Amino acid sequence: MNGKLKKELKTAFRVPPPVDKERFLKQLHYPKITYREFLLAQLCYIRKRIWIASALIILLGCITAFRLPMLQYWITDGLNIWSISAALPFLAMITITEVYRSPACKMAELEGSCRFSLPQIVMARISILGVVSSAVLILLLIFINRVSAYSLLQTIVYVLIPYLVVCAACLCLLNQTHGSDGIYACAVAAGLVSVISILCESQATVLYSYANLNGWLALFAGCLVLIGFQLHKLVKQLEEKQWNLSLTE
């Protein structure tokens, strides 16, 4: 549907303004909830696998940073970067797919009819998952920087790029492909990025050299821009769905 047709439909099916809406709402008895309570309530709907995966990633970072005697023979600096980089794509996948759970489970229309709109619900989940992911990534960077021979900037870039690549890929896929097909496509993307991270470990001295840092920084910035664009596209699509639902009220 092109933009001109959408505009014409909005004009043709414009809903008249409600009469005496404020007085009616004040007299209506219904359970009230603040936005803070709503945000905390959404925390309970985040699936347990997010917390389990986050805990396992942090555990991997602890093992990498605080080397145990029985592991000192196989943990090397290159393997430190590989182990974190290869695991983070799967954390990115389950985090992004959690945001799209409503459309995948055919619950978008039901959640869109609640007091808080569907865009508000999704943005609340994005906020919660963003805080959790940021905390996990910060802990990982602290752990990995203890044993990494690279500078802090290099460590941040090398560790986070696979995570950001999968986030951007999953957002692109789920904005284009809805339902379970999009979830499967995200799993494939996460697996491919993880395998590439493993293969990069054998060429760590060349790929992770300071001479290539500018290229890695450009890729890092490109992923951030693409993620921001796809999140904007997601919110816009949700607002359009909310308008479509308003025609059936």
ZAGUBA-290721 format. One line per field, with one value per residue: residue number from 1; x, y, z of N, C-alpha, C in turn. Coordinates in steps of 0.05 Angstrom, whole numbers. Layout:
% ZAGUBA-290721
num	c(NUM_...)
n.u	c(X_...)
n.v	c(Y_...)
n.w	c(Z_...)
ca.u	c(X_...)
ca.v	c(Y_...)
ca.w	c(Z_...)
c.u	c(X_...)
c.v	c(Y_...)
c.w	c(Z_...)
% end
This chain:
% ZAGUBA-290721
num	c(1_2_3_4_5_6_7_8_9_10_11_12_13_14_15_16_17_18_19_20_21_22_23_24_25_26_27_28_29_30_31_32_33_34_35_36_37_38_39_40_41_42_43_44_45_46_47_48_49_50_51_52_53_54_55_56_57_58_59_60_61_62_63_64_65_66_67_68_69_70_71_72_73_74_75_76_77_78_79_80_81_82_83_84_85_86_87_88_89_90_91_92_93_94_95_96_97_98_99_100_101_102_103_104_105_106_107_108_109_110_111_112_113_114_115_116_117_118_119_120_121_122_123_124_125_126_127_128_129_130_131_132_133_134_135_136_137_138_139_140_141_142_143_144_145_146_147_148_149_150_151_152_153_154_155_156_157_158_159_160_161_162_163_164_165_166_167_168_169_170_171_172_173_174_175_176_177_178_179_180_181_182_183_184_185_186_187_188_189_190_191_192_193_194_195_196_197_198_199_200_201_202_203_204_205_206_207_208_209_210_211_212_213_214_215_216_217_218_219_220_221_222_223_224_225_226_227_228_229_230_231_232_233_234_235_236_237_238_239_240_241_242_243_244_245_246_247_248_249)
n.u	c(17_15_39_4_-46_-54_-59_-106_-143_-141_-164_-215_-237_-237_-240_-291_-282_-284_-341_-347_-306_-267_-296_-325_-284_-264_-306_-306_-293_-235_-178_-121_-56_11_63_112_99_77_122_153_119_122_172_166_146_187_221_250_295_325_349_377_413_441_465_499_533_559_584_619_652_675_704_740_768_786_829_826_867_864_849_887_921_894_868_879_901_879_839_807_782_756_721_683_664_642_600_566_532_487_463_448_411_368_352_334_293_258_235_201_162_107_82_99_74_22_-3_-6_-51_-84_-51_-47_-96_-97_-91_-42_-10_10_60_82_86_123_167_177_194_240_270_279_306_349_376_390_422_463_486_506_543_578_600_625_664_695_715_743_780_817_852_865_910_902_885_836_798_804_789_735_713_726_700_646_628_609_562_532_527_493_448_433_423_382_341_332_315_268_236_223_206_154_129_142_180_215_240_269_303_334_361_393_425_452_481_515_546_571_602_636_663_692_725_755_789_834_862_875_920_928_877_861_898_929_931_885_846_815_781_750_726_695_659_635_609_575_540_514_486_452_422_395_364_331_304_274_243_214_183_152_122_92_61_30_0_-29_-62_-93_-121_-152_-193_-229_-253)
n.v	c(-24_42_109_151_126_108_156_176_138_146_196_186_150_176_180_207_260_241_251_285_256_258_265_217_179_192_176_122_60_26_-17_20_36_56_81_63_18_-11_-20_-52_-95_-115_-137_-186_-216_-227_-280_-338_-359_-317_-296_-340_-349_-300_-306_-350_-329_-290_-324_-350_-307_-299_-347_-340_-294_-303_-347_-415_-466_-517_-501_-470_-488_-488_-440_-383_-317_-304_-342_-323_-277_-303_-340_-307_-276_-315_-334_-291_-278_-312_-295_-245_-260_-286_-244_-204_-232_-238_-189_-189_-225_-219_-210_-259_-297_-287_-248_-194_-161_-168_-148_-97_-76_-64_-22_5_19_-22_-5_20_-24_-57_-21_-17_-69_-70_-31_-57_-104_-80_-55_-100_-128_-90_-88_-141_-141_-101_-123_-167_-142_-119_-165_-191_-153_-156_-197_-191_-176_-134_-64_-26_-2_-34_-84_-75_-66_-113_-153_-138_-132_-181_-189_-141_-145_-190_-170_-128_-158_-192_-156_-134_-180_-195_-151_-156_-209_-243_-279_-349_-362_-319_-322_-371_-356_-318_-350_-380_-338_-322_-369_-371_-324_-337_-382_-357_-324_-362_-382_-336_-336_-366_-332_-290_-257_-229_-207_-180_-140_-77_-45_-56_-33_13_-4_-42_-7_24_-15_-26_23_25_-18_1_45_18_-14_26_48_4_-5_43_34_-10_11_47_13_-13_30_39_-8_0_42_16_-20_16_28_-13_-8)
n.w	c(0_-20_0_-14_-20_33_59_36_54_109_110_90_126_175_244_284_334_403_447_507_532_573_621_622_627_677_710_701_729_737_742_758_735_742_698_714_744_704_672_707_710_658_661_684_643_609_580_613_589_571_617_634_591_594_644_633_595_625_662_627_615_666_672_632_647_701_705_713_744_718_668_645_604_556_549_515_493_443_442_482_460_419_445_472_430_396_426_438_392_396_443_426_386_415_446_410_383_425_430_386_399_405_352_329_360_348_379_374_361_407_448_429_440_493_552_551_492_435_412_459_493_466_464_519_530_498_525_575_559_534_577_608_571_563_614_618_575_591_637_614_581_621_645_602_588_628_616_563_510_478_467_505_471_425_446_459_408_379_409_410_358_330_361_350_295_289_317_282_235_251_264_213_185_214_208_156_149_178_236_251_212_208_258_253_211_238_274_240_220_267_278_233_239_288_273_236_271_300_259_250_292_281_249_280_293_247_230_276_282_296_251_222_251_239_199_227_264_229_212_261_272_228_239_285_264_228_263_292_251_236_284_286_241_259_302_272_240_279_297_252_251_298_282_244_276_304_269_274_322)
ca.u	c(0_32_33_-19_-70_-58_-69_-134_-158_-143_-183_-242_-247_-229_-258_-298_-272_-304_-356_-346_-289_-253_-315_-332_-261_-262_-326_-302_-277_-218_-152_-102_-28_30_81_133_88_74_149_161_102_133_196_157_139_212_224_272_319_341_365_396_434_458_482_519_553_576_601_641_671_690_723_761_784_799_836_829_891_860_843_908_935_879_858_899_889_862_815_790_766_738_700_662_652_626_576_548_510_463_450_435_388_345_343_318_268_240_220_182_146_78_74_105_54_-5_-15_-3_-77_-93_-35_-53_-122_-94_-90_-17_-10_30_87_91_93_148_189_183_211_266_285_287_326_373_390_402_444_485_499_521_565_598_615_643_687_713_729_761_802_837_871_870_934_894_876_808_782_804_773_707_705_728_681_619_619_590_536_518_520_469_425_424_412_356_321_326_299_242_220_214_193_140_122_164_201_234_256_288_324_352_378_413_444_469_499_535_565_587_622_656_680_710_745_772_808_859_875_873_942_925_852_858_921_922_928_858_826_797_760_732_710_675_638_621_591_554_521_498_468_432_405_378_345_312_286_255_224_196_163_134_104_73_42_11_-18_-46_-82_-111_-138_-171_-216_-248_-265)
ca.v	c(0_66_130_166_111_108_183_178_121_160_218_175_135_191_176_233_263_232_272_283_233_261_259_189_164_196_160_94_47_5_-18_39_28_76_71_48_-8_-25_-29_-74_-118_-127_-152_-213_-230_-235_-309_-346_-365_-292_-294_-363_-343_-279_-317_-367_-312_-278_-346_-354_-285_-304_-368_-329_-274_-314_-373_-437_-481_-538_-490_-452_-499_-484_-412_-364_-291_-306_-357_-306_-262_-322_-352_-287_-268_-337_-339_-268_-277_-326_-277_-224_-272_-290_-218_-191_-248_-234_-164_-196_-248_-214_-217_-287_-314_-278_-233_-165_-148_-169_-129_-71_-67_-59_6_14_11_-42_7_24_-50_-65_-4_-25_-93_-62_-18_-76_-121_-63_-52_-126_-134_-71_-97_-165_-134_-86_-143_-183_-126_-117_-191_-197_-133_-164_-216_-185_-161_-111_-40_-27_3_-58_-105_-68_-69_-141_-170_-130_-132_-203_-183_-120_-155_-207_-153_-115_-178_-202_-135_-133_-204_-196_-130_-165_-235_-245_-306_-368_-362_-299_-333_-390_-341_-305_-372_-385_-315_-324_-392_-364_-305_-351_-398_-338_-315_-384_-383_-313_-341_-376_-310_-268_-239_-211_-193_-163_-123_-48_-34_-61_-23_32_-20_-53_16_31_-36_-22_46_18_-35_18_60_0_-21_49_51_-17_0_63_21_-27_28_58_-9_-17_52_35_-29_11_57_-3_-30_36_28_-34_-3)
ca.w	c(0_-22_19_-22_-14_62_67_28_72_135_107_85_150_199_267_296_362_424_461_536_537_599_643_622_637_706_723_695_749_726_756_748_738_733_678_728_751_678_664_724_702_634_668_690_618_595_584_630_573_569_642_634_571_604_665_621_582_647_672_608_619_691_667_615_662_724_694_732_738_699_642_636_581_531_547_505_489_420_448_498_441_404_462_477_404_385_442_438_371_405_462_409_373_433_455_389_378_448_423_365_407_401_325_324_374_340_402_370_363_434_464_419_451_521_560_539_464_427_411_486_504_453_474_546_529_487_546_594_547_530_603_615_552_569_639_611_558_607_654_596_573_644_649_580_588_648_605_535_503_462_482_513_447_408_458_456_380_370_423_406_330_324_374_336_268_292_324_258_217_261_260_184_178_227_197_130_150_204_245_258_191_215_280_242_196_258_285_219_220_291_274_213_251_308_258_225_294_305_238_253_314_270_236_299_292_223_230_299_284_299_224_213_271_226_185_248_274_209_213_286_269_209_253_303_247_217_285_297_229_237_307_278_223_275_316_252_232_301_297_230_260_318_268_231_296_312_251_281_348)
c.u	c(18_22_8_-45_-76_-69_-98_-152_-162_-164_-212_-254_-239_-250_-265_-288_-293_-316_-355_-329_-277_-272_-322_-309_-258_-282_-323_-284_-262_-192_-132_-74_-10_48_104_124_85_101_158_144_113_158_189_151_164_217_250_297_337_360_385_419_452_476_504_541_571_594_624_662_687_711_746_779_800_806_840_854_887_854_866_923_920_867_881_886_871_836_796_771_746_715_677_648_634_600_556_527_485_448_435_409_364_335_325_292_248_223_197_163_117_69_78_84_25_-19_-14_-30_-87_-78_-40_-79_-121_-93_-64_-16_12_58_99_101_120_171_196_201_239_283_295_310_352_389_404_426_468_500_517_546_587_614_634_668_706_729_750_784_824_859_878_895_927_886_846_790_781_787_744_697_704_707_653_609_601_563_520_510_495_445_415_411_385_334_313_308_271_225_209_198_181_135_146_186_223_252_277_310_344_371_400_434_463_489_522_556_582_609_644_674_700_732_765_794_835_875_876_895_941_900_850_882_912_918_900_837_806_774_740_715_688_652_621_601_569_532_503_478_445_412_385_356_324_294_266_234_204_175_143_114_83_53_21_-9_-38_-69_-102_-130_-159_-196_-237_-261_-293)
c.v	c(25_88_146_152_110_135_186_161_134_183_208_162_149_187_202_235_254_255_266_259_235_255_230_172_167_180_130_81_24_6_1_30_50_64_55_20_-25_-36_-53_-99_-131_-143_-181_-229_-236_-264_-316_-351_-341_-291_-317_-358_-321_-289_-335_-351_-299_-299_-351_-332_-289_-325_-358_-310_-286_-343_-393_-454_-503_-528_-474_-462_-493_-456_-394_-338_-291_-321_-341_-290_-280_-332_-332_-280_-289_-342_-316_-267_-291_-310_-255_-235_-274_-264_-204_-206_-245_-209_-170_-219_-243_-220_-247_-305_-305_-263_-203_-150_-147_-149_-100_-59_-62_-29_19_2_-9_-29_12_-3_-59_-48_-9_-49_-87_-48_-37_-93_-105_-59_-77_-132_-116_-80_-122_-158_-118_-104_-159_-167_-122_-142_-195_-178_-140_-181_-211_-169_-136_-87_-43_-22_-21_-80_-100_-74_-99_-159_-164_-132_-156_-199_-163_-129_-172_-190_-139_-134_-187_-181_-132_-156_-203_-173_-137_-191_-239_-274_-323_-368_-342_-308_-353_-376_-328_-326_-379_-363_-316_-346_-385_-344_-318_-368_-380_-328_-337_-385_-359_-318_-350_-354_-285_-248_-220_-194_-173_-145_-94_-35_-36_-48_-3_18_-32_-30_24_10_-33_1_40_0_-19_34_42_-9_1_52_29_-15_22_52_4_-11_40_37_-14_5_50_13_-18_28_39_-14_-10_38_7_-29_7)
c.w	c(0_-3_13_-15_16_71_60_46_99_133_104_110_176_221_280_325_382_439_491_545_565_622_645_634_667_721_720_716_736_741_743_753_727_712_690_735_725_669_681_718_677_639_674_665_601_601_599_614_570_594_643_615_581_626_654_608_603_658_653_610_644_687_651_630_685_718_716_725_717_671_630_611_555_528_539_499_465_425_466_480_427_421_467_451_392_400_441_416_380_427_447_396_391_444_435_384_401_443_404_373_402_373_319_336_368_363_398_373_391_451_454_429_480_527_548_511_458_424_439_498_493_463_503_547_518_509_567_583_541_555_611_597_557_593_633_595_573_624_637_588_597_648_628_579_608_636_575_531_487_479_488_488_429_420_455_427_372_383_415_377_323_336_358_308_269_299_298_238_225_258_231_176_189_218_169_131_178_211_251_237_198_238_271_226_215_269_265_219_243_289_255_225_272_295_247_247_301_285_240_274_303_256_254_297_268_225_253_303_285_272_214_231_258_212_205_260_255_209_239_284_250_222_271_287_237_239_291_276_230_261_301_259_238_289_296_243_254_303_275_237_280_304_254_251_305_294_258_308_346)
% end
